[in-house]
Every structure is written in structure tokens, then in C-alpha cells.
């Protein structure tokens, strides 16, 4: 689905204020999403003109939230709060991101359902790989989370 027909990040992801790190959804299709994020002067993790590349884990997690939010929206549901429950694998090609960087976040749904799932993500800067991350997420009721799903 082209970006022109997609809702804004605030319509898909429950994060608000400075912790809303994504700027937009560039593409969504069943099983995948591509988002964009910029490192601006007000970025919450900016320190001395750079952001530690570990923030890529959160970028991937928020792209997963945008994917789930659009899937919920298409099913006539409101986007839900979800939880990052694991980071199964991560590799980082750089130490930091810089003020002014524009990042592309690509996420693929690996397995799971509406409650529990796994996603692989890549963060790119100017087409070059910055980080690869595989995360596990939970989006079901909190009482089931306490029971160990």
C-alpha cells in the first residue's frame, strides 16, 4: 500500500511525545512494513550530536507497532499497546547515528498471530545497513501476560 493512502504514525502507534521515534510509514503490505525516522535536534537519545546505534532496537519495535496498528485498523479495530518481550538477535554495523540522519526501517513478520509474534528488522542509512534486529512481541491482554501466555 503506497504511503499516500496510509495513516499517520500517531494513528497507528500509541507512543506519544519524544518517545515517538518514527516519522512516517513509507509502505505497508501483509507481512511487511517500511518506515522512516530522522535524527533531529530534539531526539530524546541525542548526546553530543550522536545517538547510540542501540536505538535501532526501539526503531524496529516501533515499526512492528505501526505494522500491527495498520493490520488492526484494516480489521476495524483500534491500535493496541504492545510489548517488546525479546531481542533474539541483533547486529550493528556502526557505533552511532548522527544528527541529520534519515533512516529507513524495514520489518518482516516471521511468525505469530495477533497476540504473540516474531519480526526481523533492518535499519538503513542512505541505503547502507546500520543494524539487523529480530524481536519478539506480545500484544494480548495483560492478564494473559501474567499467566505466561
Backbone torsions as a table, in degrees:
resi	resn	phi	psi	omega
1	UNK	NA	121.6	-178.6
2	UNK	-62.9	155.5	-176.1
3	UNK	-58.6	-33.4	-177.9
4	UNK	-60.3	-24.4	-178.8
5	UNK	-102.4	4.6	-177.8
6	UNK	-94.6	148.5	175.7
7	UNK	-71.6	169.5	178.1
8	UNK	-74.7	163.4	177.3
9	UNK	-57.0	-41.3	-178.0
10	UNK	-64.5	-21.9	176.4
11	UNK	-81.9	-18.2	-174.4
12	UNK	-107.8	-31.5	-172.6
13	UNK	-117.9	129.5	-178.2
14	UNK	-70.5	-12.3	179.0
15	UNK	-61.2	142.5	178.3
16	UNK	-134.1	164.5	175.8
17	UNK	67.5	-150.9	-172.8
18	UNK	-65.4	-21.1	-179.8
19	UNK	-83.1	0.1	172.3
20	UNK	-84.7	98.0	-170.5
21	UNK	-91.0	-16.8	-178.4
22	UNK	-87.4	146.1	176.7
23	UNK	-94.7	-42.3	-173.9
24	UNK	-162.5	163.5	170.5
25	UNK	-99.2	125.8	179.7
26	UNK	-91.4	-33.3	-177.0
27	UNK	-157.6	141.8	174.3
28	UNK	-139.0	136.9	171.2
29	UNK	-149.8	162.7	179.3
30	UNK	-58.0	119.3	178.4
31	UNK	98.4	-6.8	-177.2
32	UNK	-158.8	153.3	175.2
33	UNK	-146.0	150.0	172.5
34	UNK	-127.9	125.9	-179.3
35	UNK	-122.0	169.1	178.1
36	UNK	-130.4	144.7	177.0
37	UNK	-144.1	146.8	178.9
38	UNK	-121.2	147.5	174.2
39	UNK	-92.9	104.1	-177.0
40	UNK	-105.3	167.9	179.9
41	UNK	-59.0	-24.0	-179.9
42	UNK	-96.4	11.7	179.7
43	UNK	-58.9	131.2	-174.2
44	UNK	-64.9	-18.1	-178.6
45	UNK	-109.2	7.9	179.9
46	UNK	-71.3	127.8	179.9
47	UNK	-143.5	113.5	179.7
48	UNK	65.3	31.7	178.0
49	UNK	84.7	1.8	179.7
50	UNK	-134.0	160.5	175.2
51	UNK	-124.8	130.8	177.9
52	UNK	-58.8	137.8	-177.0
53	UNK	-63.3	-16.3	176.8
54	UNK	-59.0	-20.1	177.2
55	UNK	-62.8	-16.0	177.3
56	UNK	-59.3	-31.8	177.5
57	UNK	-61.7	-45.0	178.6
58	UNK	-68.1	-36.8	177.1
59	UNK	-60.9	-44.0	178.0
60	UNK	-64.6	-43.3	179.2
61	UNK	-60.3	-41.6	179.0
62	UNK	-70.7	-32.0	174.6
63	UNK	-66.4	-37.2	174.5
64	UNK	-61.6	-42.7	178.2
65	UNK	-61.4	-40.3	177.7
66	UNK	-65.3	-40.6	177.3
67	UNK	-60.0	-49.5	-179.2
68	UNK	-65.5	-37.3	178.3
69	UNK	-62.3	-42.0	178.1
70	UNK	-69.4	-39.1	177.6
71	UNK	-62.0	-44.8	177.2
72	UNK	-61.4	-45.4	-179.3
73	UNK	-57.7	-44.1	179.6
74	UNK	-65.9	-25.2	177.8
75	UNK	-89.2	5.3	179.0
76	UNK	80.3	17.0	179.8
77	UNK	-107.4	160.1	173.2
78	UNK	-81.8	145.2	175.3
79	UNK	-58.6	142.6	-177.2
80	UNK	-109.4	161.5	171.9
81	UNK	-76.4	137.2	177.1
82	UNK	-125.7	172.5	-177.1
83	UNK	-131.4	135.1	171.1
84	UNK	-78.9	116.1	-176.2
85	UNK	-107.9	-15.8	176.9
86	UNK	-159.7	154.7	169.4
87	UNK	-124.0	92.8	-172.4
88	UNK	-68.1	-33.5	-175.6
89	UNK	-154.8	142.7	176.3
90	UNK	-154.1	138.6	172.7
91	UNK	-137.8	142.2	-175.0
92	UNK	-124.7	130.3	-176.1
93	UNK	-94.8	-14.7	179.6
94	UNK	-135.5	165.7	178.8
95	UNK	-87.7	-29.3	-175.0
96	UNK	-152.6	165.7	173.4
97	UNK	-110.4	153.9	-173.9
98	UNK	-115.6	153.1	173.5
99	UNK	-51.4	130.3	-179.2
100	UNK	96.1	-13.5	178.5
101	UNK	-63.9	140.2	169.5
102	UNK	-111.2	126.5	-174.7
103	UNK	-113.6	143.4	173.7
104	UNK	-108.7	129.4	-179.1
105	UNK	-115.9	116.2	-180.0
106	UNK	-110.2	128.9	-177.2
107	UNK	-129.6	137.2	176.9
108	UNK	-120.6	133.7	175.2
109	UNK	-76.3	122.8	-177.9
110	UNK	-92.8	-51.4	178.0
111	UNK	-159.7	165.1	174.9
112	UNK	121.3	-175.6	-178.2
113	UNK	-132.7	-157.4	-178.6
114	UNK	-69.0	-15.8	-175.8
115	UNK	-101.4	-47.3	-173.6
116	UNK	-135.2	136.9	-178.9
117	UNK	-160.6	170.6	178.0
118	UNK	-127.0	140.1	-178.3
119	UNK	-136.7	142.2	172.2
120	UNK	-106.7	134.7	-179.2
121	UNK	-130.3	152.8	174.6
122	UNK	-130.1	138.2	175.2
123	UNK	-113.9	127.4	-177.5
124	UNK	-121.7	146.5	174.3
125	UNK	-125.6	117.9	-177.7
126	UNK	52.8	38.5	177.9
127	UNK	83.2	-9.5	-179.4
128	UNK	-95.3	138.8	-179.2
129	UNK	-66.5	129.1	177.3
130	UNK	-105.3	-40.7	-177.7
131	UNK	-157.3	150.1	171.4
132	UNK	-124.0	132.4	-174.1
133	UNK	-140.9	136.6	171.3
134	UNK	-118.0	123.2	-176.6
135	UNK	-121.8	153.0	170.7
136	UNK	-108.9	137.7	-177.3
137	UNK	-130.9	154.9	177.4
138	UNK	-128.6	131.9	-178.9
139	UNK	-132.7	23.8	-179.0
140	UNK	-96.9	-170.7	180.0
141	UNK	-64.4	145.5	-178.2
142	UNK	-63.4	-33.7	-179.6
143	UNK	-64.5	-33.5	176.7
144	UNK	-70.8	-30.6	178.5
145	UNK	-64.7	-38.5	178.9
146	UNK	-67.4	-29.1	-179.9
147	UNK	-81.2	-6.0	-178.0
148	UNK	84.2	25.4	-179.6
149	UNK	46.8	NA	NA
